[in-house]
Amino acid sequence: MPGVFTDEPDFYPPGELGEDSYTFNPHEKAIVNVGSVGQPRDHDPRASYAILHDDRVEFCRLAYDVDVTAKQIKAIPELHDWLGDRLYEGR
């Protein structure tokens, strides 16, 4: 799941951040999970990535053709169809 874990300890998903950006605090540690293409686990099927700036991390989303990817997964007999189906739901 995309977001920032801090040593408070807290977790900040992109939707809770102003302008989908987290500004680093020089007095804390932070772990950034950028999400993924295909399985971001936050119920948003778009690809998830992040841009790291000197003072902050910016989370971005990009639509991709989920249908093509799901069909390719389903065409592989060794894989379960639900692996393709879940891409539509971003889980």
Backbone as XML, in Angstrom:
<?xml version="1.0"?>
<chain id="A" units="angstrom">
  <residue number="1" name="MET">
    <atom name="N" x="0.846" y="-1.178" z="0.000"/>
    <atom name="CA" x="0.000" y="0.000" z="0.000"/>
    <atom name="C" x="0.892" y="1.241" z="0.000"/>
  </residue>
  <residue number="2" name="PRO">
    <atom name="N" x="0.668" y="2.169" z="-0.935"/>
    <atom name="CA" x="1.499" y="3.359" z="-0.985"/>
    <atom name="C" x="1.283" y="4.255" z="0.230"/>
  </residue>
  <residue number="3" name="GLY">
    <atom name="N" x="2.350" y="4.876" z="0.673"/>
    <atom name="CA" x="2.267" y="5.798" z="1.789"/>
    <atom name="C" x="3.599" y="5.954" z="2.490"/>
  </residue>
  <residue number="4" name="VAL">
    <atom name="N" x="3.561" y="6.676" z="3.609"/>
    <atom name="CA" x="4.763" y="6.953" z="4.390"/>
    <atom name="C" x="4.545" y="6.465" z="5.819"/>
  </residue>
  <residue number="5" name="PHE">
    <atom name="N" x="5.490" y="5.668" z="6.287"/>
    <atom name="CA" x="5.528" y="5.242" z="7.686"/>
    <atom name="C" x="6.541" y="6.130" z="8.401"/>
  </residue>
  <residue number="6" name="THR">
    <atom name="N" x="6.160" y="6.680" z="9.551"/>
    <atom name="CA" x="7.091" y="7.500" z="10.324"/>
    <atom name="C" x="7.368" y="6.838" z="11.660"/>
  </residue>
  <residue number="7" name="ASP">
    <atom name="N" x="8.331" y="7.379" z="12.386"/>
    <atom name="CA" x="8.685" y="6.788" z="13.676"/>
    <atom name="C" x="7.830" y="7.311" z="14.821"/>
  </residue>
  <residue number="8" name="GLU">
    <atom name="N" x="6.687" y="7.945" z="14.522"/>
    <atom name="CA" x="5.799" y="8.441" z="15.572"/>
    <atom name="C" x="5.110" y="7.335" z="16.379"/>
  </residue>
  <residue number="9" name="PRO">
    <atom name="N" x="4.676" y="6.202" z="15.972"/>
    <atom name="CA" x="4.574" y="5.642" z="14.620"/>
    <atom name="C" x="3.226" y="5.972" z="13.993"/>
  </residue>
  <residue number="10" name="ASP">
    <atom name="N" x="3.270" y="6.389" z="12.779"/>
    <atom name="CA" x="2.061" y="6.698" z="12.017"/>
    <atom name="C" x="2.254" y="6.248" z="10.578"/>
  </residue>
  <residue number="11" name="PHE">
    <atom name="N" x="1.123" y="6.097" z="9.884"/>
    <atom name="CA" x="1.139" y="5.776" z="8.462"/>
    <atom name="C" x="0.282" y="6.810" z="7.757"/>
  </residue>
  <residue number="12" name="TYR">
    <atom name="N" x="0.823" y="7.386" z="6.697"/>
    <atom name="CA" x="0.119" y="8.404" z="5.937"/>
    <atom name="C" x="-0.067" y="7.939" z="4.493"/>
  </residue>
  <residue number="13" name="PRO">
    <atom name="N" x="-1.274" y="7.517" z="4.109"/>
    <atom name="CA" x="-1.518" y="7.175" z="2.697"/>
    <atom name="C" x="-1.615" y="8.455" z="1.876"/>
  </residue>
  <residue number="14" name="PRO">
    <atom name="N" x="-1.337" y="8.378" z="0.576"/>
    <atom name="CA" x="-1.354" y="9.578" z="-0.264"/>
    <atom name="C" x="-2.641" y="10.390" z="-0.173"/>
  </residue>
  <residue number="15" name="GLY">
    <atom name="N" x="-3.788" y="9.735" z="-0.049"/>
    <atom name="CA" x="-5.060" y="10.445" z="0.015"/>
    <atom name="C" x="-5.215" y="11.325" z="1.233"/>
  </residue>
  <residue number="16" name="GLU">
    <atom name="N" x="-4.418" y="11.088" z="2.273"/>
    <atom name="CA" x="-4.484" y="11.912" z="3.486"/>
    <atom name="C" x="-3.443" y="13.020" z="3.492"/>
  </residue>
  <residue number="17" name="LEU">
    <atom name="N" x="-2.636" y="13.082" z="2.459"/>
    <atom name="CA" x="-1.580" y="14.083" z="2.383"/>
    <atom name="C" x="-2.010" y="15.233" z="1.489"/>
  </residue>
  <residue number="18" name="GLY">
    <atom name="N" x="-1.689" y="16.429" z="1.864"/>
    <atom name="CA" x="-1.989" y="17.580" z="1.020"/>
    <atom name="C" x="-1.258" y="17.463" z="-0.307"/>
  </residue>
  <residue number="19" name="GLU">
    <atom name="N" x="-1.988" y="17.557" z="-1.399"/>
    <atom name="CA" x="-1.445" y="17.458" z="-2.756"/>
    <atom name="C" x="-0.660" y="16.166" z="-2.978"/>
  </residue>
  <residue number="20" name="ASP">
    <atom name="N" x="-1.032" y="15.099" z="-2.295"/>
    <atom name="CA" x="-0.388" y="13.792" z="-2.433"/>
    <atom name="C" x="1.125" y="13.865" z="-2.248"/>
  </residue>
  <residue number="21" name="SER">
    <atom name="N" x="1.572" y="14.718" z="-1.321"/>
    <atom name="CA" x="2.993" y="14.903" z="-1.083"/>
    <atom name="C" x="3.262" y="14.887" z="0.422"/>
  </residue>
  <residue number="22" name="TYR">
    <atom name="N" x="4.355" y="14.236" z="0.814"/>
    <atom name="CA" x="4.758" y="14.212" z="2.217"/>
    <atom name="C" x="6.078" y="14.959" z="2.348"/>
  </residue>
  <residue number="23" name="THR">
    <atom name="N" x="6.103" y="15.994" z="3.192"/>
    <atom name="CA" x="7.327" y="16.757" z="3.430"/>
    <atom name="C" x="8.087" y="16.122" z="4.577"/>
  </residue>
  <residue number="24" name="PHE">
    <atom name="N" x="9.350" y="15.835" z="4.330"/>
    <atom name="CA" x="10.172" y="15.180" z="5.342"/>
    <atom name="C" x="10.486" y="16.123" z="6.500"/>
  </residue>
  <residue number="25" name="ASN">
    <atom name="N" x="10.530" y="15.551" z="7.697"/>
    <atom name="CA" x="10.951" y="16.250" z="8.900"/>
    <atom name="C" x="12.377" y="15.780" z="9.186"/>
  </residue>
  <residue number="26" name="PRO">
    <atom name="N" x="13.340" y="16.686" z="9.275"/>
    <atom name="CA" x="14.729" y="16.261" z="9.466"/>
    <atom name="C" x="14.985" y="15.549" z="10.792"/>
  </residue>
  <residue number="27" name="HIS">
    <atom name="N" x="14.013" y="15.598" z="11.713"/>
    <atom name="CA" x="14.189" y="14.982" z="13.026"/>
    <atom name="C" x="13.482" y="13.639" z="13.168"/>
  </residue>
  <residue number="28" name="GLU">
    <atom name="N" x="12.994" y="13.087" z="12.073"/>
    <atom name="CA" x="12.318" y="11.796" z="12.131"/>
    <atom name="C" x="12.789" y="10.891" z="11.009"/>
  </residue>
  <residue number="29" name="LYS">
    <atom name="N" x="12.575" y="9.616" z="11.220"/>
    <atom name="CA" x="12.848" y="8.632" z="10.179"/>
    <atom name="C" x="11.545" y="8.350" z="9.455"/>
  </residue>
  <residue number="30" name="ALA">
    <atom name="N" x="11.648" y="8.083" z="8.157"/>
    <atom name="CA" x="10.457" y="7.781" z="7.371"/>
    <atom name="C" x="10.775" y="6.661" z="6.389"/>
  </residue>
  <residue number="31" name="ILE">
    <atom name="N" x="9.808" y="5.764" z="6.227"/>
    <atom name="CA" x="9.894" y="4.708" z="5.225"/>
    <atom name="C" x="8.804" y="4.987" z="4.200"/>
  </residue>
  <residue number="32" name="VAL">
    <atom name="N" x="9.188" y="5.033" z="2.929"/>
    <atom name="CA" x="8.249" y="5.341" z="1.861"/>
    <atom name="C" x="7.955" y="4.073" z="1.072"/>
  </residue>
  <residue number="33" name="ASN">
    <atom name="N" x="6.674" y="3.735" z="0.978"/>
    <atom name="CA" x="6.232" y="2.640" z="0.119"/>
    <atom name="C" x="5.568" y="3.289" z="-1.086"/>
  </residue>
  <residue number="34" name="VAL">
    <atom name="N" x="6.139" y="3.086" z="-2.267"/>
    <atom name="CA" x="5.635" y="3.765" z="-3.458"/>
    <atom name="C" x="4.408" y="3.099" z="-4.073"/>
  </residue>
  <residue number="35" name="GLY">
    <atom name="N" x="4.041" y="1.920" z="-3.601"/>
    <atom name="CA" x="2.935" y="1.177" z="-4.195"/>
    <atom name="C" x="3.478" y="0.303" z="-5.306"/>
  </residue>
  <residue number="36" name="SER">
    <atom name="N" x="2.698" y="0.094" z="-6.339"/>
    <atom name="CA" x="3.153" y="-0.768" z="-7.423"/>
    <atom name="C" x="2.288" y="-0.572" z="-8.660"/>
  </residue>
  <residue number="37" name="VAL">
    <atom name="N" x="2.714" y="-1.194" z="-9.723"/>
    <atom name="CA" x="1.888" y="-1.272" z="-10.918"/>
    <atom name="C" x="1.146" y="-2.599" z="-10.815"/>
  </residue>
  <residue number="38" name="GLY">
    <atom name="N" x="-0.160" y="-2.550" z="-10.756"/>
    <atom name="CA" x="-0.938" y="-3.775" z="-10.755"/>
    <atom name="C" x="-1.535" y="-4.178" z="-9.440"/>
  </residue>
  <residue number="39" name="GLN">
    <atom name="N" x="-0.833" y="-3.999" z="-8.357"/>
    <atom name="CA" x="-1.369" y="-4.426" z="-7.069"/>
    <atom name="C" x="-1.043" y="-3.422" z="-5.971"/>
  </residue>
  <residue number="40" name="PRO">
    <atom name="N" x="-1.518" y="-2.184" z="-6.088"/>
    <atom name="CA" x="-1.192" y="-1.186" z="-5.081"/>
    <atom name="C" x="-1.866" y="-1.416" z="-3.726"/>
  </residue>
  <residue number="41" name="ARG">
    <atom name="N" x="-2.850" y="-2.318" z="-3.663"/>
    <atom name="CA" x="-3.497" y="-2.732" z="-2.417"/>
    <atom name="C" x="-4.322" y="-1.657" z="-1.721"/>
  </residue>
  <residue number="42" name="ASP">
    <atom name="N" x="-4.637" y="-0.584" z="-2.405"/>
    <atom name="CA" x="-5.444" y="0.456" z="-1.766"/>
    <atom name="C" x="-6.749" y="0.714" z="-2.521"/>
  </residue>
  <residue number="43" name="HIS">
    <atom name="N" x="-7.177" y="-0.253" z="-3.321"/>
    <atom name="CA" x="-8.432" y="-0.209" z="-4.072"/>
    <atom name="C" x="-8.448" y="0.871" z="-5.154"/>
  </residue>
  <residue number="44" name="ASP">
    <atom name="N" x="-7.282" y="1.239" z="-5.623"/>
    <atom name="CA" x="-7.148" y="2.158" z="-6.756"/>
    <atom name="C" x="-6.344" y="1.405" z="-7.814"/>
  </residue>
  <residue number="45" name="PRO">
    <atom name="N" x="-6.960" y="0.975" z="-8.919"/>
    <atom name="CA" x="-6.270" y="0.114" z="-9.886"/>
    <atom name="C" x="-5.188" y="0.799" z="-10.716"/>
  </residue>
  <residue number="46" name="ARG">
    <atom name="N" x="-5.068" y="2.112" z="-10.627"/>
    <atom name="CA" x="-4.030" y="2.791" z="-11.408"/>
    <atom name="C" x="-2.638" y="2.443" z="-10.887"/>
  </residue>
  <residue number="47" name="ALA">
    <atom name="N" x="-1.652" y="2.555" z="-11.753"/>
    <atom name="CA" x="-0.264" y="2.336" z="-11.338"/>
    <atom name="C" x="0.111" y="3.401" z="-10.313"/>
  </residue>
  <residue number="48" name="SER">
    <atom name="N" x="0.891" y="3.006" z="-9.331"/>
    <atom name="CA" x="1.312" y="3.917" z="-8.276"/>
    <atom name="C" x="2.832" y="4.028" z="-8.296"/>
  </residue>
  <residue number="49" name="TYR">
    <atom name="N" x="3.318" y="5.249" z="-8.249"/>
    <atom name="CA" x="4.762" y="5.472" z="-8.160"/>
    <atom name="C" x="5.003" y="6.763" z="-7.385"/>
  </residue>
  <residue number="50" name="ALA">
    <atom name="N" x="6.250" y="7.057" z="-7.092"/>
    <atom name="CA" x="6.579" y="8.251" z="-6.322"/>
    <atom name="C" x="7.786" y="8.943" z="-6.932"/>
  </residue>
  <residue number="51" name="ILE">
    <atom name="N" x="7.825" y="10.243" z="-6.739"/>
    <atom name="CA" x="8.972" y="11.043" z="-7.143"/>
    <atom name="C" x="9.608" y="11.581" z="-5.870"/>
  </residue>
  <residue number="52" name="LEU">
    <atom name="N" x="10.880" y="11.289" z="-5.697"/>
    <atom name="CA" x="11.604" y="11.714" z="-4.505"/>
    <atom name="C" x="12.286" y="13.047" z="-4.780"/>
  </residue>
  <residue number="53" name="HIS">
    <atom name="N" x="11.910" y="14.050" z="-4.001"/>
    <atom name="CA" x="12.531" y="15.374" z="-4.064"/>
    <atom name="C" x="13.451" y="15.509" z="-2.847"/>
  </residue>
  <residue number="54" name="ASP">
    <atom name="N" x="14.251" y="16.539" z="-2.801"/>
    <atom name="CA" x="15.162" y="16.723" z="-1.662"/>
    <atom name="C" x="14.421" y="16.818" z="-0.327"/>
  </residue>
  <residue number="55" name="ASP">
    <atom name="N" x="13.263" y="17.465" z="-0.326"/>
    <atom name="CA" x="12.558" y="17.727" z="0.922"/>
    <atom name="C" x="11.239" y="16.973" z="1.081"/>
  </residue>
  <residue number="56" name="ARG">
    <atom name="N" x="10.848" y="16.234" z="0.071"/>
    <atom name="CA" x="9.527" y="15.585" z="0.128"/>
    <atom name="C" x="9.465" y="14.437" z="-0.859"/>
  </residue>
  <residue number="57" name="VAL">
    <atom name="N" x="8.385" y="13.652" z="-0.725"/>
    <atom name="CA" x="8.084" y="12.594" z="-1.677"/>
    <atom name="C" x="6.699" y="12.888" z="-2.248"/>
  </residue>
  <residue number="58" name="GLU">
    <atom name="N" x="6.584" y="12.803" z="-3.544"/>
    <atom name="CA" x="5.336" y="13.093" z="-4.241"/>
    <atom name="C" x="4.778" y="11.789" z="-4.815"/>
  </residue>
  <residue number="59" name="PHE">
    <atom name="N" x="3.557" y="11.447" z="-4.437"/>
    <atom name="CA" x="2.907" y="10.229" z="-4.923"/>
    <atom name="C" x="2.128" y="10.527" z="-6.192"/>
  </residue>
  <residue number="60" name="CYS">
    <atom name="N" x="2.232" y="9.626" z="-7.160"/>
    <atom name="CA" x="1.591" y="9.831" z="-8.462"/>
    <atom name="C" x="0.808" y="8.580" z="-8.854"/>
  </residue>
  <residue number="61" name="ARG">
    <atom name="N" x="-0.210" y="8.776" z="-9.663"/>
    <atom name="CA" x="-1.020" y="7.690" z="-10.213"/>
    <atom name="C" x="-1.094" y="7.844" z="-11.718"/>
  </residue>
  <residue number="62" name="LEU">
    <atom name="N" x="-1.153" y="6.695" z="-12.386"/>
    <atom name="CA" x="-1.213" y="6.684" z="-13.833"/>
    <atom name="C" x="-2.091" y="5.521" z="-14.272"/>
  </residue>
  <residue number="63" name="ALA">
    <atom name="N" x="-3.107" y="5.816" z="-15.060"/>
    <atom name="CA" x="-3.981" y="4.756" z="-15.568"/>
    <atom name="C" x="-3.216" y="3.907" z="-16.584"/>
  </residue>
  <residue number="64" name="TYR">
    <atom name="N" x="-3.509" y="2.621" z="-16.589"/>
    <atom name="CA" x="-2.954" y="1.724" z="-17.596"/>
    <atom name="C" x="-4.046" y="0.749" z="-17.994"/>
  </residue>
  <residue number="65" name="ASP">
    <atom name="N" x="-3.833" y="-0.011" z="-19.052"/>
    <atom name="CA" x="-4.855" y="-0.912" z="-19.560"/>
    <atom name="C" x="-4.924" y="-2.180" z="-18.708"/>
  </residue>
  <residue number="66" name="VAL">
    <atom name="N" x="-5.722" y="-2.124" z="-17.662"/>
    <atom name="CA" x="-5.872" y="-3.245" z="-16.733"/>
    <atom name="C" x="-6.422" y="-4.464" z="-17.463"/>
  </residue>
  <residue number="67" name="ASP">
    <atom name="N" x="-7.321" y="-4.252" z="-18.408"/>
    <atom name="CA" x="-7.948" y="-5.358" z="-19.121"/>
    <atom name="C" x="-6.916" y="-6.214" z="-19.862"/>
  </residue>
  <residue number="68" name="VAL">
    <atom name="N" x="-5.984" y="-5.572" z="-20.529"/>
    <atom name="CA" x="-4.940" y="-6.311" z="-21.250"/>
    <atom name="C" x="-4.113" y="-7.146" z="-20.278"/>
  </residue>
  <residue number="69" name="THR">
    <atom name="N" x="-3.722" y="-6.550" z="-19.178"/>
    <atom name="CA" x="-2.894" y="-7.258" z="-18.198"/>
    <atom name="C" x="-3.656" y="-8.418" z="-17.569"/>
  </residue>
  <residue number="70" name="ALA">
    <atom name="N" x="-4.915" y="-8.188" z="-17.191"/>
    <atom name="CA" x="-5.724" y="-9.257" z="-16.591"/>
    <atom name="C" x="-5.888" y="-10.425" z="-17.563"/>
  </residue>
  <residue number="71" name="LYS">
    <atom name="N" x="-6.125" y="-10.139" z="-18.838"/>
    <atom name="CA" x="-6.268" y="-11.207" z="-19.837"/>
    <atom name="C" x="-4.971" y="-11.989" z="-20.010"/>
  </residue>
  <residue number="72" name="GLN">
    <atom name="N" x="-3.834" y="-11.311" z="-19.949"/>
    <atom name="CA" x="-2.549" y="-12.008" z="-20.057"/>
    <atom name="C" x="-2.333" y="-12.946" z="-18.871"/>
  </residue>
  <residue number="73" name="ILE">
    <atom name="N" x="-2.716" y="-12.510" z="-17.692"/>
    <atom name="CA" x="-2.597" y="-13.362" z="-16.502"/>
    <atom name="C" x="-3.506" y="-14.577" z="-16.639"/>
  </residue>
  <residue number="74" name="LYS">
    <atom name="N" x="-4.734" y="-14.351" z="-17.070"/>
    <atom name="CA" x="-5.699" y="-15.449" z="-17.202"/>
    <atom name="C" x="-5.308" y="-16.440" z="-18.298"/>
  </residue>
  <residue number="75" name="ALA">
    <atom name="N" x="-4.481" y="-16.015" z="-19.238"/>
    <atom name="CA" x="-4.038" y="-16.907" z="-20.315"/>
    <atom name="C" x="-2.945" y="-17.875" z="-19.865"/>
  </residue>
  <residue number="76" name="ILE">
    <atom name="N" x="-2.416" y="-17.674" z="-18.679"/>
    <atom name="CA" x="-1.368" y="-18.556" z="-18.159"/>
    <atom name="C" x="-2.042" y="-19.622" z="-17.298"/>
  </residue>
  <residue number="77" name="PRO">
    <atom name="N" x="-2.057" y="-20.878" z="-17.730"/>
    <atom name="CA" x="-2.797" y="-21.924" z="-17.024"/>
    <atom name="C" x="-2.340" y="-22.140" z="-15.573"/>
  </residue>
  <residue number="78" name="GLU">
    <atom name="N" x="-1.096" y="-21.865" z="-15.293"/>
    <atom name="CA" x="-0.570" y="-22.103" z="-13.942"/>
    <atom name="C" x="-1.018" y="-21.040" z="-12.934"/>
  </residue>
  <residue number="79" name="LEU">
    <atom name="N" x="-1.589" y="-19.942" z="-13.410"/>
    <atom name="CA" x="-2.039" y="-18.871" z="-12.521"/>
    <atom name="C" x="-3.552" y="-18.908" z="-12.345"/>
  </residue>
  <residue number="80" name="HIS">
    <atom name="N" x="-4.006" y="-18.591" z="-11.158"/>
    <atom name="CA" x="-5.441" y="-18.517" z="-10.884"/>
    <atom name="C" x="-6.031" y="-17.248" z="-11.506"/>
  </residue>
  <residue number="81" name="ASP">
    <atom name="N" x="-7.259" y="-17.347" z="-12.005"/>
    <atom name="CA" x="-7.928" y="-16.199" z="-12.624"/>
    <atom name="C" x="-8.084" y="-15.026" z="-11.662"/>
  </residue>
  <residue number="82" name="TRP">
    <atom name="N" x="-8.226" y="-15.289" z="-10.367"/>
    <atom name="CA" x="-8.438" y="-14.197" z="-9.408"/>
    <atom name="C" x="-7.244" y="-13.257" z="-9.362"/>
  </residue>
  <residue number="83" name="LEU">
    <atom name="N" x="-6.061" y="-13.714" z="-9.770"/>
    <atom name="CA" x="-4.899" y="-12.821" z="-9.819"/>
    <atom name="C" x="-5.109" y="-11.722" z="-10.863"/>
  </residue>
  <residue number="84" name="GLY">
    <atom name="N" x="-5.786" y="-12.048" z="-11.946"/>
    <atom name="CA" x="-6.133" y="-11.041" z="-12.940"/>
    <atom name="C" x="-7.330" y="-10.217" z="-12.521"/>
  </residue>
  <residue number="85" name="ASP">
    <atom name="N" x="-8.331" y="-10.880" z="-11.931"/>
    <atom name="CA" x="-9.558" y="-10.185" z="-11.515"/>
    <atom name="C" x="-9.282" y="-9.099" z="-10.487"/>
  </residue>
  <residue number="86" name="ARG">
    <atom name="N" x="-8.361" y="-9.336" z="-9.583"/>
    <atom name="CA" x="-8.133" y="-8.376" z="-8.506"/>
    <atom name="C" x="-7.485" y="-7.097" z="-8.976"/>
  </residue>
  <residue number="87" name="LEU">
    <atom name="N" x="-6.896" y="-7.111" z="-10.188"/>
    <atom name="CA" x="-6.292" y="-5.898" z="-10.729"/>
    <atom name="C" x="-7.331" y="-4.815" z="-10.963"/>
  </residue>
  <residue number="88" name="TYR">
    <atom name="N" x="-8.556" y="-5.219" z="-11.319"/>
    <atom name="CA" x="-9.626" y="-4.244" z="-11.556"/>
    <atom name="C" x="-9.987" y="-3.477" z="-10.284"/>
  </residue>
  <residue number="89" name="GLU">
    <atom name="N" x="-9.766" y="-4.080" z="-9.157"/>
    <atom name="CA" x="-10.121" y="-3.479" z="-7.867"/>
    <atom name="C" x="-8.934" y="-2.865" z="-7.154"/>
  </residue>
  <residue number="90" name="GLY">
    <atom name="N" x="-7.740" y="-2.984" z="-7.691"/>
    <atom name="CA" x="-6.561" y="-2.443" z="-7.039"/>
    <atom name="C" x="-6.262" y="-3.084" z="-5.711"/>
  </residue>
  <residue number="91" name="ARG">
    <atom name="N" x="-6.374" y="-4.441" z="-5.689"/>
    <atom name="CA" x="-6.085" y="-5.134" z="-4.417"/>
    <atom name="C" x="-5.165" y="-6.304" z="-4.628"/>
  </residue>
</chain>
